[in-house]
Amino acid sequence: MYVSRFIHCLIVVGYLLSATVLAQPSSRPVPRPSKTLNTAKPWTFWWWMGSAVTEVELTRQLEQLAHAGLGGVHIIPIYGVKGYENQSIPFLSKRWLAVFAHTVREANRLGLGVDVTNGTGWPFGGPTVTPDMAAHKWQLVDGQLTMALTKQQVKRSSPGSGGPTLDYFDGKATEQYLRWFDSTLVTLPERPRAVYNDSYELYGANWTRDFSVEFRKRRGYALESQLRAFLDSSQTETSIRVRQDYHETLADLLADGFTRTWTGWATKQGYATRNQAHGSPGNLLDLYALADIPETESFGSSRFAIPGLRVDEGYEVDNFGTPNPLAMKFASSAANLMGKRLVSSETGTWLANHFNVSLAQLKPQMDELFTAGINHIFYHGTTYSPTTESWPGWLFYASTNYGPTSHFWNELPALNHYIERCQTRLQASKPDNDVLVYFPIHDLWATKAKSAGGVHQLEVHHVDRWLLQLPFGKLCETLLKRGYSFDYVSDKQLNQVSVKAGQVTAAGGRYRLVLVPACLYMPEATLRRLRDLAKQGATVVFEQGLPRQSAGYTDHDRRDASVRAMGRELKQLKTVRVAADVVQTLQALNIPAEQLAAKGLSFIRKRRNDKPLYFISNLADSFESGWVSLSAGGTRWYRFDPLSDQTSLVPIRKTAAGRTEVWLRLLPGQSCFLTTEAPAPPIAHQPAASQPQVVVNELPGPWTLAFQTGKPAGLPAPTLDRLASWTTLSDSAGYFSGKARYETTFSVLTPPKETDTYRLSLGDVRETARVWVNGQEVGLAWSLPFELTIPATALRQGANILVVEVTNLSANYMRLRDGLQPNWKKFYDINIVDIRYKPFDATKWKPVPSGLLGPVRLIRE
């Protein structure tokens, strides 16, 4: 649209008057110190750009985060800011250690936890890494395997901390690298809770200086003796077996040389470890299990079928993939098997373009993580930004901005409280899964690798390229859709379970059977272990048939014969089943499938105080309300709504077949907990079962609209005959980002009854709505389906006044800001890019629909 000179001047004035509003420190009281860390609250990645930080600003931002309801920060020194070179603090210098110690002290005062990356950027590396310590690859020279540097440098390193990436397969190199911290970080009396390792992103690294020696020691022959098979890409039987041995050696060296060395160092120093094992060429289950807190990653948008949920059209699925709960379950399975209380996730990375992420987009991603077994959310993330910087302050290139300059900062506590209520219950409960699914990684290693360096890197972004193509992935997809509760188990982890009363028992739970997907290759020792478990009374189900070949090259003829012989023996055991149809076999074995999945609902089943606990989320569009049976028996069920913090008694009934069913109303986008554990009072009014919804009144308007705090200021207050995006009202309104107040009157024809439940459905909200009825605040609607319960006492017969205060995205104002003062984009390295990794430019954006779009309805239940 054409913007007149007058309007443009108004906009510029509005900008100059309000450019630093969001960067001002909070005047609200700071929470009292907490004696113990609150891991139920969400934590956040906290990028220190150039580590150009000061004690005053660190305290201010920690206070803001604590007041908003966060539980801790994860410090990552990162690339710097242009113009702040003199303020940048070298990583691990005396000054850096001082500001870090100050951060930990202040965090302790505020009840916040602190984690820190063992380095800057990612992966580990930097100026202390010599050529001998750096990542290597193999190359063929004159018919011989030789070693060469990958020449990969630390990505996004802080100023002065650049350098080669570490050789993750070399334990001596890892030990030497960690000495950098022995003389610095370890000397401080103020300690972080945990040290952190980011996802494995060593590209092309596939060798180490002792690889040949280790290969011969672990596999029983020299790799060079089978060089032709190793180099053969035609997938002959010999080449497959040699490549299996090669991958298994890499996996062993990664576990021993890096993960065990790093976690051992951390334990000795009194730190916990958070590890993102994904992306590595090892078995993710074994690597996650070595960490105190296994961590997965939710990158991008999951494409849920929730009506009204928006997906950024600029996000390129082919390049970046989408989150998948089957990938997330590698971390949670390792935690469940090993009895680890916490399993975390990097959350919300590139969910949408900068200035375009809404809280309504975030909640379903949290719910997907919860149903996949994650219970310790880390936002990705928050950037340290000085008060002196005008809006939008300093920003990290790839994050969803959860910081004080975000458009949803004032509403963020609602999401934080929701997560805290969920994680309080998820962290205090134990897994209750029936099936333990074996992960046949040797079948994966028998396929051609698609990653750099010819190795299989098991990353979470493109699971369709490895996980979903395996019979294992296809089987797990079926189990998920059919409502079975399951975890994964690795070859090594099978040695850590036992059998008790016919159940497979691990440190973190019990399972009713082991399920082996269709696979061709299996280590002889693994099949022997499954035979032993079956003889001890464990039920073992093989999909389609038993494996017929051992993994690896050495003495494979003898080992193949042994595998086939054990297969024949296993078939004779009463506890062993060979399933042509796994679902039918599970049904015959009375393994329960939750009806929730058949209704299109996502869930996780756990136990708390030996009582069943379900977390259920409607991430689809096939269910709204109805009777649902649960596999966990109970004559009295309670529903807890983590959004409203209310508990109610759930209607139940007995079917003709004698099954107990509960009445569940859960609209697309909603979630709840169900449990038989009696709650502390009070309990909300019990809803009538299957009562049809009655539209009491539709609120078409007219509406008065007043623009309040935001940018640009001074916009006129129109009257609307019908609801529509405020961006259509005028040229200047198309740039407005902030709060606007809607008001209308509506009639209630009959006297409201206290036993009635009234719900206000706001329809399409862009992006959050705080609601008052007759002057009484009734809540904040920030997630789909934008519905609030209205107390009957807030209503009156006759005329009622409804006020809705809507906050929109900052994207519309950024369209103007990026053209007026583009110099906010002043960061080194990648600077600021858009969701397609192109230079950021908001001036070409179209206005994003904003405001209360409706339709607005009052529903009586």
CORLIN-V807556 format. One record per pair of residues at least 4 apart in sequence whose ideal C-beta (glycine too) atoms are under 6 Angstrom apart, sorted by sequence separation. I is the first residue (numbers start at 1). GAP is how many residues later the second one is. If there is no record, write none. Layout:
# CORLIN-V807556
I;GAP  I;GAP
This chain:
# CORLIN-V807556
3;4  15;4  92;4  125;4  129;4  157;4  181;4  182;4  207;4  210;4  211;4  214;4  215;4  221;4  226;4  232;4  252;4  253;4  254;4  255;4  256;4  258;4  260;4  284;4  316;4  329;4  352;4  357;4  385;4  389;4  408;4  413;4  419;4  423;4  451;4  463;4  464;4  471;4  478;4  489;4  522;4  534;4  542;4  555;4  556;4  655;4  666;4  724;4  729;4  765;4  790;4  810;4  813;4  814;4  818;4  827;4  833;4  834;4  3;5  48;5  53;5  65;5  91;5  107;5  119;5  129;5  141;5  157;5  181;5  266;5  282;5  304;5  317;5  335;5  352;5  369;5  401;5  404;5  449;5  463;5  468;5  479;5  489;5  500;5  505;5  522;5  533;5  586;5  596;5  608;5  618;5  641;5  772;5  773;5  781;5  795;5  89;6  167;6  216;6  278;6  288;6  351;6  449;6  451;6  467;6  534;6  550;6  570;6  579;6  727;6  825;6  834;6  89;7  107;7  138;7  139;7  232;7  266;7  277;7  449;7  479;7  497;7  498;7  503;7  504;7  596;7  606;7  640;7  726;7  727;7  762;7  771;7  781;7  825;7  833;7  80;8  154;8  215;8  335;8  385;8  577;8  652;8  653;8  707;8  832;8  139;9  153;9  154;9  229;9  385;9  497;9  550;9  605;9  638;9  639;9  779;9  104;10  229;10  263;10  277;10  301;10  351;10  504;10  530;10  550;10  652;10  770;10  778;10  136;11  137;11  154;11  166;11  277;11  332;11  383;11  549;11  603;11  604;11  639;11  706;11  230;12  331;12  383;12  393;12  444;12  650;12  651;12  769;12  778;12  137;13  152;13  229;13  383;13  392;13  550;13  603;13  637;13  705;13  77;14  348;14  391;14  768;14  134;15  135;15  300;15  450;15  601;15  602;15  704;15  705;15  226;16  275;16  548;16  135;17  601;17  602;17  702;17  703;17  715;17  771;17  773;17  273;18  381;18  715;18  776;18  273;19  274;19  276;19  380;19  701;19  702;19  762;19  272;20  300;20  302;20  382;20  383;20  600;20  612;20  701;20  274;21  302;21  382;21  546;21  701;21  765;21  773;21  300;22  600;22  601;22  379;23  600;23  345;24  599;24  762;24  818;24  819;24  298;25  518;25  522;25  637;25  818;25  44;26  51;26  219;26  254;26  513;26  514;26  515;26  516;26  517;26  518;26  524;26  663;26  710;26  711;26  761;26  774;26  46;27  255;27  263;27  710;27  774;27  815;27  42;28  43;28  126;28  254;28  259;28  513;28  519;28  521;28  523;28  710;28  759;28  760;28  814;28  41;29  43;29  44;29  45;29  46;29  47;29  48;29  49;29  91;29  125;29  345;29  520;29  709;29  710;29  773;29  41;30  50;30  134;30  135;30  347;30  521;30  629;30  709;30  759;30  760;30  815;30  47;31  49;31  50;31  136;31  218;31  250;31  251;31  255;31  259;31  343;31  347;31  349;31  641;31  708;31  772;31  49;32  52;32  135;32  251;32  296;32  344;32  346;32  347;32  348;32  440;32  491;32  629;32  647;32  758;32  30;33  38;33  121;33  122;33  134;33  347;33  595;33  639;33  640;33  707;33  708;33  771;33  50;34  121;34  129;34  133;34  215;34  218;34  342;34  344;34  346;34  499;34  504;34  595;34  627;34  628;34  649;34  25;35  31;35  52;35  121;35  126;35  129;35  296;35  491;35  494;35  502;35  524;35  531;35  639;35  648;35  705;35  706;35  769;35  770;35  812;35  52;36  121;36  127;36  527;36  539;36  540;36  541;36  542;36  543;36  627;36  628;36  647;36  648;36  756;36  812;36  120;37  126;37  129;37  165;37  294;37  499;37  594;37  637;37  638;37  649;37  705;37  769;37  811;37  26;38  50;38  51;38  120;38  125;38  170;38  499;38  524;38  541;38  646;38  648;38  651;38  754;38  28;39  125;39  169;39  314;39  499;39  524;39  527;39  531;39  534;39  543;39  592;39  637;39  703;39  704;39  768;39  809;39  72;40  125;40  133;40  294;40  312;40  332;40  625;40  752;40  26;41  72;41  73;41  74;41  75;41  76;41  120;41  125;41  167;41  294;41  312;41  332;41  534;41  638;41  703;41  767;41  123;42  124;42  377;42  475;42  534;42  634;42  766;42  767;42  808;42  77;43  133;43  288;43  325;43  329;43  357;43  624;43  701;43  752;43  62;44  66;44  328;44  541;44  51;45  58;45  62;45  289;45  472;45  699;45  806;45  53;46  66;46  284;46  288;46  471;46  751;46  806;46  55;47  59;47  298;47  325;47  471;47  621;47  699;47  748;47  62;48  350;48  375;48  618;48  804;48  285;49  289;49  293;49  294;49  295;49  296;49  297;49  298;49  351;49  359;49  435;49  437;49  439;49  697;49  748;49  299;50  300;50  301;50  618;50  293;51  375;51  434;51  435;51  436;51  437;51  438;51  439;51  128;52  348;52  370;52  375;52  433;52  618;52  747;52  433;53  436;53  150;54  433;54  617;54  745;54  746;54  150;55  359;56  616;56  745;56  615;58  744;58  147;60  304;60  614;60  743;60  613;62  742;62  611;64  612;64  741;64  611;65  302;66  611;66  739;66  740;66  91;67  135;67  137;67  298;67  138;68  436;68  609;68  739;68  137;69  138;69  90;70  91;70  135;70  137;70  88;71  136;71  195;71  298;71  737;71  136;72  737;73  436;75  446;75  737;75  33;76  37;76  116;76  122;76  195;76  443;76  737;76  34;77  79;77  115;77  118;77  194;77  199;77  443;77  735;77  33;78  78;78  114;78  115;78  123;78  194;78  195;78  196;78  197;78  198;78  201;78  431;78  434;78  436;78  437;78  438;78  443;78  735;78  80;79  115;79  117;79  123;79  193;79  199;79  200;79  440;79  442;79  512;79  78;80  113;80  194;80  199;80  200;80  435;80  77;81  115;81  735;81  186;83  766;83  169;84  174;84  766;84  105;85  169;85  766;85  104;86  168;86  171;86  175;86  101;87  170;87  174;87  178;87  169;88  101;89  764;89  168;90  171;90  763;91  92;92  763;92  763;93  762;94  336;95  761;96  760;98  761;98  759;100  482;101  711;102  758;102  756;104  757;104  51;107  50;109  442;109  484;109  483;110  742;110  482;111  483;111  734;113  483;114  669;115  669;116  667;118  485;120  727;120  727;123  725;124  726;124  725;125  726;125  725;126  723;129  723;130  723;131  327;133  327;136  324;139  321;140  320;141  321;141  326;150  336;151  333;154  333;155  337;156  434;157  699;157  283;158  698;159  697;161  299;162  695;162  696;162  297;163  696;164  693;166  694;166  339;168  337;169  338;169  339;169  337;171  336;172  336;173  432;173  281;174  284;174  432;174  687;174  281;175  431;175  432;175  281;176  429;177  430;177  279;178  429;179  279;180  428;180  278;181  278;182  429;184  244;198  247;198  244;201  285;203  286;204  285;205  240;206  286;206  283;207  422;220  421;221  418;224  418;225  371;231  371;232  371;233  370;245  371;246  206;247  204;248  425;248  203;249  204;249  206;249  367;250  364;255  367;304  244;307  245;307  244;308  245;308  241;311  242;311  241;312  307;314  241;315  304;315  305;315  137;316  305;316  57;329  53;331  221;333  220;334  42;335  43;335  44;335  45;335  45;336  46;336  47;336  48;336  39;337  42;337  44;337  44;338  64;340  68;344  69;344  49;345  68;345  69;347  69;348  47;349  411;357  44;358  307;361  306;362  306;363  23;364  414;366  414;368  22;369  20;370  23;370  19;371  411;371  19;372  42;374  42;377  41;379  40;380  22;383  40;383  40;384  40;387  407;402  407;403  358;409  363;420  359;423  360;423  360;424  397;433  397;435  397;436  356;453  355;455  356;455  355;456  355;459  308;476  306;478  353;481  353;482  350;485  315;520  314;521  314;522  312;523  156;673  18;693  15;696  14;697  14;698  14;699  11;701  10;704  11;721  7;724  11;724  7;725  3;728  1;730  82;744  81;746  80;748  79;749  79;750  11;805
